[in-house]
Amino acid sequence: MLELADKRIVLGLTGGIACYKVAEFLRRAQDQGAVIDVVMTEAATHFIGATTMQALSGRPVYLDAWDERVPNSMAHINLTRGADAIVIAPASTDFIAKLANGLANDLLSTLCVAKGNCPLLVAPAMNREMWLHPATQRNVAQIKADGALILGPAEGDQACGETGSGRMLEPHELLAELIAFFQPKPLRGKRVLITAGPTSEKIDPIRVITNRSSGKMGYAIAQAAREAGAEVVLVSGPTALPAPYQVMRVDVDSAAQMHAAVMNEAGNADVFISVAAVADWRVVNASGSKLKKQADGKAPQLEFEANPDILADIARMPSGPWCVGFAAETENLLEYAEAKRKRKGVPLLVGNLAQQAMNADETELILFDDAGHTALPVLGKLAAARKLIAAIADKLPVSPKP
């Protein structure tokens, strides 16, 4: 699935060492189907060559308003008409000041003034003191008020040797922001709490009881919810997956830890989506040291007790979030999933077949609610997650919390 298919982007580069990151961003965006026209300020050419950007984009690079390749000498008009977005990356202190004051003294600043309704996305990149300077903060506030979307900046080591705010986002983060920009925002202003991955129950300091959940579905739902405008908290069991961009991840191991983390966050959530494959039992007599193999070959006798039921506990909260459960079954999916929905007392439950979904990149989801069940087509997990989030947004009460 090409996330930016049929999207035409004007990519503007201004002066800054972060120009080197933009080459990778351009390729990643093209890999997702975007068509990109590059516009560079004179200062940007001191950090990366126009020839490089032309070779990467496969299209002419525009440097000034008097480009003889443009028959009517109106590149500042032609480039933005029909464009889906303008992305300024890196956006220098000087260029942000131009945007704030409507200056138009080169091609890039002129097309930003002449852009009409074309959206403007701005990725600042500068030294920490320049970013924190009152004038810069005023200018950023002004361009936000004028409708620009500010991407970043991030914190960390800077080319000057200092550390702090002002780093441009990394290429994959810019790409995530651009893709998210084009997604509908039905959950804007909502806070969504999600569990994902397996849990891990200790037998001894080395051995654990766990399951085959990869966390892919939960992480895809977290990304889709964030794209839909929500503030997202992801409580994750052990998994190697990176957290989706701008999703707050809380790492846990056991079901008891997951229960505690979820209960800590639930009071502030509008929606709770219980995707994690949580262990039903834990080992009561777990050993504090490694269990040794016995000479008689007998296995250690493990005693179990039930773990807390996270979804049921949240669903019982008198002013808790709107709850969505998951049921991964190996047989009788329709029967078992609907029974689980009623038993847990949740308005929506999502069912799938574990043998088809676990650690796979595609899934077939079935949604269960009071009206019956609806099967979604087999999709990649992110595409399926977006459809699920759209369904949740459609079913969510106007005022889910009193």
C-alpha positions as CSV (number, residue, x, y, z in Angstrom):
1,M,0.0,0.0,0.0
2,L,1.5,3.3,-1.1
3,E,0.7,5.8,1.6
4,L,1.3,8.9,-0.5
5,A,0.0,7.7,-3.9
6,D,-1.2,10.5,-6.1
7,K,0.1,13.1,-3.7
8,R,2.1,16.0,-5.2
9,I,4.4,17.7,-2.7
10,V,6.5,20.9,-3.0
11,L,9.6,20.3,-0.9
12,G,11.4,23.5,0.1
13,L,15.0,23.4,1.5
14,T,16.5,26.4,3.3
15,G,20.0,26.8,4.7
16,G,20.9,24.3,7.4
17,I,23.1,21.2,7.9
18,A,19.9,19.2,8.2
19,C,19.6,19.4,4.4
20,Y,21.4,16.0,4.4
21,K,18.4,14.4,6.1
22,V,16.0,15.7,3.5
23,A,17.6,13.6,0.8
24,E,16.6,10.4,2.6
25,F,13.1,11.9,3.4
26,L,12.6,12.6,-0.3
27,R,13.4,9.0,-1.3
28,R,11.2,7.6,1.5
29,A,8.3,9.8,0.4
30,Q,8.8,8.8,-3.2
31,D,8.8,5.1,-2.2
32,Q,5.3,5.8,-0.8
33,G,4.1,7.2,-4.1
34,A,4.6,10.9,-3.7
35,V,5.6,13.1,-6.7
36,I,8.0,15.8,-5.4
37,D,9.1,19.2,-6.8
38,V,12.1,20.5,-5.0
39,V,12.7,24.3,-4.4
40,M,15.9,25.4,-2.8
41,T,17.0,28.7,-1.4
42,E,20.5,29.9,-2.3
43,A,21.6,29.2,1.3
44,A,20.4,25.6,1.0
45,T,22.8,25.0,-2.0
46,H,25.7,25.5,0.4
47,F,24.7,22.4,2.3
48,I,23.5,20.1,-0.5
49,G,23.7,20.4,-4.3
50,A,20.8,20.9,-6.6
51,T,22.2,18.2,-8.8
52,T,21.9,15.7,-5.9
53,M,18.2,16.7,-5.3
54,Q,17.4,16.5,-9.0
55,A,19.0,13.1,-9.3
56,L,17.0,11.8,-6.3
57,S,13.7,13.4,-7.3
58,G,14.0,12.7,-11.0
59,R,12.5,16.2,-11.6
60,P,14.0,19.7,-12.2
61,V,15.1,21.6,-9.1
62,Y,13.9,25.2,-8.8
63,L,16.4,27.8,-7.5
64,D,15.1,31.2,-8.3
65,A,12.0,33.1,-9.5
66,W,13.6,33.8,-12.9
67,D,14.0,30.2,-14.0
68,E,14.1,30.3,-17.8
69,R,12.5,26.8,-17.9
70,V,9.2,28.3,-16.8
71,P,7.7,30.0,-19.8
72,N,5.6,32.5,-18.0
73,S,8.2,33.2,-15.3
74,M,5.6,32.3,-12.7
75,A,7.1,29.3,-10.9
76,H,5.8,30.7,-7.6
77,I,2.3,30.3,-9.0
78,N,2.7,27.2,-11.1
79,L,4.4,25.0,-8.5
80,T,1.6,25.4,-5.8
81,R,-1.4,25.0,-8.1
82,G,-2.5,21.4,-7.8
83,A,0.0,20.6,-5.1
84,D,-1.3,18.7,-2.1
85,A,1.1,20.2,0.4
86,I,4.2,22.4,0.8
87,V,6.9,20.9,3.1
88,I,9.7,23.2,4.3
89,A,12.5,21.1,5.6
90,P,14.8,22.3,7.0
91,A,13.1,25.5,8.0
92,S,15.8,28.0,9.2
93,T,15.3,30.7,11.7
94,D,15.6,33.3,8.9
95,F,13.0,31.6,6.7
96,I,10.5,31.2,9.6
97,A,10.8,34.9,10.1
98,K,10.1,35.5,6.5
99,L,7.0,33.3,6.7
100,A,5.8,35.2,9.8
101,N,6.1,38.6,8.1
102,G,4.9,37.6,4.6
103,L,8.3,38.4,3.0
104,A,8.7,37.3,-0.6
105,N,12.2,38.0,-1.8
106,D,13.1,34.6,-3.3
107,L,11.2,31.8,-5.1
108,L,10.5,29.7,-2.0
109,S,9.2,32.6,0.2
110,T,7.2,34.0,-2.7
111,L,5.5,30.7,-3.4
112,C,4.6,30.4,0.3
113,V,2.9,33.7,0.1
114,A,1.2,32.9,-3.2
115,K,0.2,29.3,-2.1
116,G,-3.5,30.0,-1.7
117,N,-5.2,27.1,0.1
118,C,-2.2,24.7,-0.3
119,P,-1.3,23.4,3.2
120,L,2.1,24.4,4.6
121,L,4.1,22.1,6.8
122,V,7.2,23.5,8.5
123,A,10.1,21.5,10.0
124,P,12.3,23.8,12.0
125,A,16.0,23.1,12.2
126,M,18.4,25.4,14.2
127,N,20.7,25.8,17.2
128,R,18.9,25.5,20.5
129,E,19.5,29.2,21.4
130,M,18.1,30.3,18.1
131,W,15.0,28.1,18.6
132,L,14.4,29.4,22.1
133,H,15.0,33.0,21.2
134,P,11.8,35.1,21.9
135,A,11.7,36.4,18.3
136,T,11.7,32.8,16.9
137,Q,9.0,31.7,19.3
138,R,6.9,34.7,18.3
139,N,7.4,33.9,14.6
140,V,6.5,30.2,15.1
141,A,3.3,31.2,17.0
142,Q,2.4,33.6,14.2
143,I,2.8,31.0,11.4
144,K,0.8,28.5,13.4
145,A,-1.9,31.1,13.8
146,D,-1.7,31.6,10.0
147,G,-2.4,27.9,9.5
148,A,1.0,26.3,9.2
149,L,1.6,22.9,10.8
150,I,4.8,22.8,12.8
151,L,6.7,19.4,12.6
152,G,9.0,19.2,15.6
153,P,11.6,20.2,16.4
154,A,13.3,17.3,18.3
155,E,15.8,17.4,21.1
156,G,19.3,16.0,21.0
157,D,22.8,16.5,19.9
158,Q,23.3,19.3,17.4
159,A,25.9,19.9,14.7
160,C,27.4,22.8,16.6
161,G,28.2,20.5,19.5
162,E,25.5,21.7,21.8
163,T,22.5,19.7,23.0
164,G,18.9,20.7,23.2
165,S,15.7,21.6,21.2
166,G,16.0,22.6,17.6
167,R,17.0,19.4,15.8
168,M,15.0,18.7,12.7
169,L,13.0,15.5,12.8
170,E,14.6,12.4,11.4
171,P,13.5,11.3,7.9
172,H,11.2,8.6,9.1
173,E,9.6,11.0,11.5
174,L,9.0,13.6,8.8
175,L,7.5,10.8,6.6
176,A,5.2,9.7,9.5
177,E,4.0,13.3,10.0
178,L,3.3,13.7,6.3
179,I,1.4,10.5,6.0
180,A,-0.6,11.4,9.2
181,F,-1.4,14.8,7.8
182,F,-3.4,13.3,5.0
183,Q,-5.4,10.9,7.2
184,P,-8.9,11.9,8.5
185,K,-9.0,13.2,12.1
186,P,-12.2,11.8,13.7
187,L,-10.4,11.3,17.0
188,R,-9.0,14.8,17.3
189,G,-9.0,15.9,21.0
190,K,-9.5,12.3,22.3
191,R,-7.1,10.4,24.4
192,V,-6.8,6.7,23.5
193,L,-5.3,4.0,25.7
194,I,-4.1,0.8,24.0
195,T,-2.5,-2.4,25.2
196,A,-0.3,-4.4,22.8
197,G,2.0,-7.4,22.7
198,P,2.3,-10.4,24.9
199,T,2.9,-10.5,28.7
200,S,5.7,-12.5,30.3
201,E,5.1,-14.4,33.6
202,K,8.3,-15.5,35.5
203,I,9.1,-19.1,36.4
204,D,12.5,-18.1,37.6
205,P,15.0,-15.3,36.8
206,I,15.7,-17.0,33.4
207,R,12.5,-18.8,32.3
208,V,9.1,-17.2,31.5
209,I,5.7,-18.2,30.2
210,T,4.6,-16.1,27.3
211,N,2.9,-16.3,23.9
212,R,3.5,-15.7,20.2
213,S,1.9,-12.3,20.0
214,S,4.2,-9.9,18.0
215,G,2.4,-6.7,19.0
216,K,2.0,-5.7,15.3
217,M,-1.8,-5.3,15.5
218,G,-1.7,-3.2,18.7
219,Y,1.1,-1.0,17.4
220,A,-0.7,-0.5,14.1
221,I,-3.8,0.6,16.0
222,A,-1.7,3.0,18.0
223,Q,-0.3,4.5,14.8
224,A,-3.8,4.7,13.3
225,A,-5.3,6.4,16.4
226,R,-2.5,8.9,16.4
227,E,-3.0,9.6,12.7
228,A,-6.7,10.1,13.5
229,G,-5.8,13.0,15.8
230,A,-5.8,11.3,19.2
231,E,-3.3,11.5,22.0
232,V,-2.2,7.9,22.4
233,V,-0.8,6.0,25.3
234,L,0.5,2.5,24.4
235,V,1.0,0.0,27.3
236,S,3.2,-2.6,25.7
237,G,4.4,-6.0,26.7
238,P,7.8,-7.3,25.6
239,T,8.3,-6.7,21.8
240,A,11.0,-5.6,19.5
241,L,8.8,-3.1,17.6
242,P,9.6,0.6,17.8
243,A,6.9,2.8,19.2
244,P,4.9,4.7,16.5
245,Y,6.0,8.3,16.2
246,Q,4.4,10.6,18.8
247,V,2.9,7.7,20.7
248,M,3.7,7.5,24.4
249,R,4.8,4.0,25.2
250,V,4.8,2.4,28.7
251,D,6.8,-0.8,28.8
252,V,5.7,-3.7,31.1
253,D,6.4,-7.4,31.4
254,S,3.8,-9.2,33.4
255,A,0.0,-9.0,33.3
256,A,0.0,-7.5,36.8
257,Q,2.3,-4.7,35.6
258,M,0.1,-4.1,32.6
259,H,-3.0,-4.0,34.8
260,A,-1.3,-1.4,37.1
261,A,-0.2,0.7,34.1
262,V,-3.6,0.6,32.5
263,M,-5.4,1.5,35.7
264,N,-3.0,4.4,36.2
265,E,-3.9,5.8,32.8
266,A,-7.6,4.8,32.4
267,G,-9.1,7.7,34.3
268,N,-7.8,10.2,31.7
269,A,-8.7,8.1,28.6
270,D,-11.7,8.5,26.3
271,V,-11.2,5.1,24.6
272,F,-9.5,1.9,25.8
273,I,-8.6,-0.7,23.2
274,S,-7.4,-3.9,24.8
275,V,-5.3,-5.6,22.1
276,A,-2.6,-7.3,24.2
277,A,-2.5,-11.1,24.5
278,V,-2.5,-11.1,28.3
279,A,-1.7,-14.2,30.2
280,D,-4.7,-15.6,32.1
281,W,-2.5,-17.1,34.9
282,R,0.7,-16.4,36.6
283,V,3.1,-18.7,38.6
284,V,2.5,-18.4,42.3
285,N,5.6,-20.3,43.3
286,A,8.1,-18.6,40.9
287,S,11.7,-19.2,42.1
288,G,14.1,-16.4,43.0
289,S,17.0,-18.4,41.6
290,K,17.4,-20.6,38.5
291,L,15.6,-23.9,38.9
292,K,18.1,-26.8,38.4
293,K,17.4,-30.0,36.6
294,Q,16.6,-32.8,39.0
295,A,18.6,-36.0,39.0
296,D,15.4,-38.0,38.8
297,G,14.3,-36.0,35.7
298,K,11.1,-34.8,37.3
299,A,9.8,-31.4,36.2
300,P,9.3,-28.7,38.9
301,Q,5.7,-28.4,40.1
302,L,4.3,-25.0,39.2
303,E,1.3,-23.5,40.9
304,F,-0.9,-21.0,39.1
305,E,-3.4,-18.3,40.0
306,A,-5.5,-16.1,37.9
307,N,-4.2,-12.7,36.6
308,P,-6.4,-9.6,36.9
309,D,-8.9,-9.2,34.1
310,I,-7.8,-5.8,32.6
311,L,-10.6,-5.3,30.2
312,A,-13.3,-6.3,32.6
313,D,-11.9,-4.1,35.3
314,I,-11.8,-1.0,33.0
315,A,-15.3,-1.8,31.6
316,R,-16.7,-1.8,35.2
317,M,-15.3,1.7,35.9
318,P,-18.4,4.0,36.5
319,S,-16.9,6.9,34.5
320,G,-14.2,5.0,32.6
321,P,-13.3,5.0,28.9
322,W,-15.4,3.5,26.0
323,C,-14.0,0.0,25.8
324,V,-13.0,-2.1,22.8
325,G,-11.9,-5.7,23.4
326,F,-10.0,-8.3,21.2
327,A,-10.6,-12.0,21.0
328,A,-8.0,-14.1,19.2
329,E,-9.5,-17.6,18.9
330,T,-8.5,-20.8,17.1
331,E,-12.0,-22.1,16.4
332,N,-15.7,-21.1,16.8
333,L,-14.7,-17.4,16.4
334,L,-18.3,-16.0,16.0
335,E,-19.6,-17.9,19.1
336,Y,-16.6,-17.4,21.4
337,A,-16.1,-13.7,20.5
338,E,-19.7,-12.7,21.0
339,A,-19.7,-14.6,24.3
340,K,-16.6,-12.7,25.4
341,R,-18.1,-9.4,24.5
342,K,-21.1,-10.0,26.6
343,R,-19.1,-11.4,29.5
344,K,-16.7,-8.5,29.5
345,G,-19.5,-6.0,29.1
346,V,-18.0,-3.9,26.3
347,P,-19.8,-2.2,23.4
348,L,-17.3,-3.4,20.7
349,L,-15.2,-6.5,20.4
350,V,-12.8,-7.3,17.6
351,G,-12.3,-11.0,16.7
352,N,-9.8,-12.8,14.6
353,L,-8.3,-16.2,14.2
354,A,-5.0,-16.5,16.1
355,Q,-3.4,-19.0,13.8
356,Q,-3.9,-16.5,10.9
357,A,-3.1,-13.3,12.7
358,M,-0.3,-13.9,15.1
359,N,3.1,-12.5,13.9
360,A,1.5,-12.0,10.4
361,D,1.5,-8.8,8.4
362,E,-2.2,-9.2,7.3
363,T,-5.3,-9.9,9.3
364,E,-9.1,-10.3,8.9
365,L,-11.0,-8.6,11.6
366,I,-14.6,-9.2,12.6
367,L,-16.4,-6.5,14.6
368,F,-19.0,-7.5,17.2
369,D,-21.5,-5.1,18.8
370,D,-25.1,-5.1,19.8
371,A,-26.2,-5.0,16.2
372,G,-24.4,-8.2,15.3
373,H,-21.1,-8.7,13.6
374,T,-19.3,-7.2,10.5
375,A,-16.4,-8.7,8.8
376,L,-13.7,-6.5,7.3
377,P,-11.7,-7.7,4.3
378,V,-8.2,-9.2,4.7
379,L,-5.9,-6.2,4.9
380,G,-2.4,-5.3,6.0
381,K,-2.5,-4.6,9.7
382,L,-2.1,-0.8,9.4
383,A,-4.9,-0.6,6.8
384,A,-7.1,-2.8,9.1
385,A,-6.2,-0.6,12.1
386,R,-7.3,2.5,10.2
387,K,-10.7,0.9,9.4
388,L,-11.1,-0.2,13.0
389,I,-10.3,3.4,14.2
390,A,-12.9,4.8,11.7
391,A,-15.5,2.3,13.1
392,I,-14.7,3.3,16.7
393,A,-15.0,7.0,15.9
394,D,-18.3,6.3,14.2
395,K,-19.7,4.4,17.2
396,L,-18.2,6.5,19.9
397,P,-20.8,8.5,21.8
398,V,-20.6,12.3,21.4
399,S,-19.7,12.6,25.1
400,P,-18.1,9.3,26.1
401,K,-17.2,10.5,29.6
402,P,-19.4,12.6,31.9
